[in-house]
Amino acid sequence: MNFEGIRILCERLKANVQKVIVGKGEVIDQLMIALIASGHVLLEDVPGMGKTLLAKSIARSLDLEFKRIQFTPDLLPTDISGLNYFNQKAGEFVFRPGPIFCNILLADEINRATPRTQSSLLECMEERQVTIDGETRPLDRPFMVIATQNPVEIQGTFPLPEAQLDRFLLKIKMGYPGTQEGVEILKRFKSNQPLEEISKVASRNEILEAQRSYSDTHVSDDVLKYMMDIVEKTRKHPDLILGVSPRGSQALLKCVQVHAILKGRSYVAPDDVKAMVKPVLAHRIILKNTSRLKENYNEQILDQIVRETPVPAEDNLTKKGMEL
């Protein structure tokens, strides 16, 4: 699939999702980026913002198997991965697959499960496989986890550890709708449920083709250095005890490549990097204790780093790239 085909595919998906979700074009774009880049998404916001509805709308737009897990404190790892049970009739152990064996998994309120259960997602998110009783079973491609969590509630929740957060390609906040968007939501959901009416507009093969092709987007050495300058500054910032890992810098590269395609280019520009820095990196940096009480301070640090990092000249970016 060429770059123009990827862009058209994402626009088709976005238009279909917006039959349900009012506004939130940037949020939907970021979900498209994660899908094409074979990544996972953490949707974080207060209750009632449409996080679950957005995840379901994405899943219904794709001709892929979708499953949902409601995370609770009593959820066990085997409730996610499956287990071997003894079948008395057959006289042998039989594997019963869990809901993880799908293409799109909605992990609803992921921070309500215990750390033991949360850790059962680590292998499948990173390696696309599940190991049960010593036997490793691969997951079907494509495979994407869309997790939701409420950042406000503390009672009965278990914060995701750094290793788990690092598995998410993007962390996205929905945000409150504007007044006009709120009116449109009331009109749209007054007498029917739009989610039931949307159809599948993309096949599995189209998604797999796009996932194989997006990495051909040209990235100049100057842009690669620009990204690494930003990453390295997070490792040396005085208010951070943990900067961006090599996995984080690779995640940034993947996202800026897809972002460039969505903007109609076959090469990555500094604006692509600026657009993706916060959703890709903000959840990967750890603040010192004295800074953790400042709201959204990790994003403010990234804004400061981007402002202070010299931007490469545009002339050197398009030697191998061109408009789509």
QUIRARA-V552805 format. One record per backbone hydrogen bond with DSSP energy under -0.5 kcal/mol. CO is the residue of the C=O (numbers start at 1). NH is the residue of the N-H. E is the energy in kcal/mol with one decimal. If there is no record, write none. Layout:
CO:NH:E / CO:NH:E
This chain:
2:6:-1.9 / 3:7:-2.4 / 4:8:-2.5 / 5:9:-2.2 / 6:10:-2.4 / 7:11:-2.3 / 8:12:-2.3 / 9:13:-2.2 / 10:14:-2.7 / 11:15:-2.5 / 12:16:-1.7 / 13:17:-2.5 / 14:18:-2.3 / 16:19:-1.2 / 17:20:-2.0 / 17:21:-2.6 / 24:28:-2.4 / 25:29:-2.3 / 26:30:-2.1 / 27:31:-1.8 / 28:32:-2.3 / 29:33:-2.3 / 30:34:-2.1 / 31:35:-2.3 / 32:36:-2.6 / 33:37:-2.3 / 34:39:-3.2 / 35:38:-1.1 / 40:169:-1.2 / 40:170:-1.7 / 41:43:-0.6 / 41:147:-2.9 / 42:44:-0.7 / 42:172:-2.6 / 43:149:-2.0 / 44:174:-0.5 / 46:49:-0.9 / 50:54:-2.4 / 51:55:-2.1 / 52:56:-2.5 / 53:57:-2.2 / 54:58:-2.1 / 55:59:-2.1 / 56:60:-2.6 / 57:61:-1.1 / 58:62:-0.5 / 59:62:-1.1 / 61:201:-2.6 / 61:202:-1.1 / 62:64:-1.9 / 65:103:-1.9 / 65:104:-2.4 / 67:106:-2.8 / 69:71:-0.9 / 69:108:-2.2 / 72:75:-1.8 / 76:79:-1.2 / 76:80:-0.5 / 77:80:-1.4 / 77:81:-2.5 / 78:82:-1.6 / 79:99:-0.6 / 80:100:-2.1 / 81:98:-1.5 / 83:85:-0.5 / 83:96:-3.1 / 85:87:-0.7 / 85:94:-3.3 / 86:88:-0.9 / 87:91:-2.2 / 87:92:-1.3 / 92:87:-2.9 / 94:85:-2.8 / 95:97:-0.6 / 96:83:-1.6 / 98:101:-1.7 / 100:102:-1.9 / 103:144:-2.7 / 104:67:-2.3 / 104:106:-0.5 / 105:107:-0.8 / 105:146:-3.0 / 106:69:-2.9 / 106:108:-1.1 / 107:110:-0.7 / 107:148:-2.2 / 108:71:-2.3 / 109:112:-2.0 / 110:113:-1.3 / 111:158:-3.9 / 114:118:-2.6 / 115:119:-2.4 / 117:120:-1.1 / 118:121:-1.9 / 119:122:-1.3 / 119:123:-0.5 / 121:125:-2.4 / 122:126:-1.9 / 123:127:-2.8 / 123:129:-0.5 / 124:128:-0.9 / 128:139:-2.3 / 130:132:-0.6 / 130:137:-3.3 / 132:135:-2.0 / 134:136:-0.5 / 135:132:-2.7 / 137:130:-2.5 / 144:105:-2.8 / 144:146:-0.5 / 145:41:-2.4 / 145:147:-0.6 / 146:107:-1.9 / 147:43:-3.7 / 148:110:-2.3 / 149:45:-1.8 / 149:151:-0.6 / 154:157:-1.7 / 161:164:-0.5 / 161:165:-2.4 / 162:166:-2.4 / 164:167:-1.1 / 165:168:-1.6 / 167:169:-0.6 / 170:42:-2.4 / 172:44:-2.9 / 178:182:-2.6 / 179:183:-2.0 / 180:184:-2.1 / 181:185:-2.3 / 182:186:-2.0 / 183:187:-2.2 / 184:188:-2.7 / 185:189:-2.2 / 187:190:-0.8 / 192:194:-0.6 / 193:196:-1.5 / 194:197:-1.4 / 194:198:-0.9 / 195:198:-0.5 / 202:63:-2.5 / 203:207:-1.7 / 204:208:-2.5 / 205:209:-2.5 / 206:210:-2.3 / 207:211:-2.4 / 208:212:-1.5 / 209:213:-1.4 / 210:214:-2.0 / 213:216:-1.9 / 214:217:-1.9 / 218:268:-2.4 / 220:224:-2.1 / 221:225:-2.4 / 222:226:-2.1 / 223:227:-2.4 / 224:228:-2.2 / 225:229:-2.5 / 226:230:-1.7 / 227:231:-2.4 / 228:232:-2.9 / 229:233:-1.6 / 230:234:-1.1 / 231:234:-0.6 / 231:235:-1.0 / 231:244:-0.6 / 232:236:-0.7 / 233:237:-0.7 / 237:240:-1.6 / 239:288:-2.2 / 242:286:-2.1 / 245:249:-1.9 / 246:250:-2.1 / 247:251:-2.1 / 248:252:-2.1 / 249:253:-1.9 / 250:254:-2.2 / 251:255:-2.2 / 252:256:-2.4 / 253:257:-1.7 / 254:258:-1.8 / 255:259:-2.6 / 256:260:-2.1 / 257:261:-1.4 / 258:262:-2.3 / 259:263:-1.3 / 260:265:-2.6 / 261:264:-1.8 / 264:324:-2.1 / 266:218:-2.5 / 269:272:-1.2 / 269:273:-1.2 / 270:274:-2.5 / 271:275:-2.0 / 272:276:-1.4 / 273:277:-1.3 / 276:280:-1.8 / 277:281:-2.7 / 278:282:-2.0 / 279:171:-2.1 / 281:284:-2.0 / 281:285:-0.6 / 282:285:-0.6 / 285:287:-0.5 / 286:241:-2.5 / 286:242:-1.3 / 288:291:-1.9 / 288:292:-0.9 / 289:292:-0.7 / 291:294:-1.4 / 293:295:-0.6 / 294:297:-1.6 / 296:300:-1.7 / 297:301:-2.3 / 298:302:-1.7 / 299:303:-2.3 / 300:304:-2.2 / 301:305:-2.5 / 302:306:-2.6 / 303:307:-2.2 / 304:308:-1.8 / 305:309:-0.9 / 306:309:-0.6 / 308:310:-0.5 / 313:316:-1.1 / 314:317:-1.6 / 322:266:-1.6
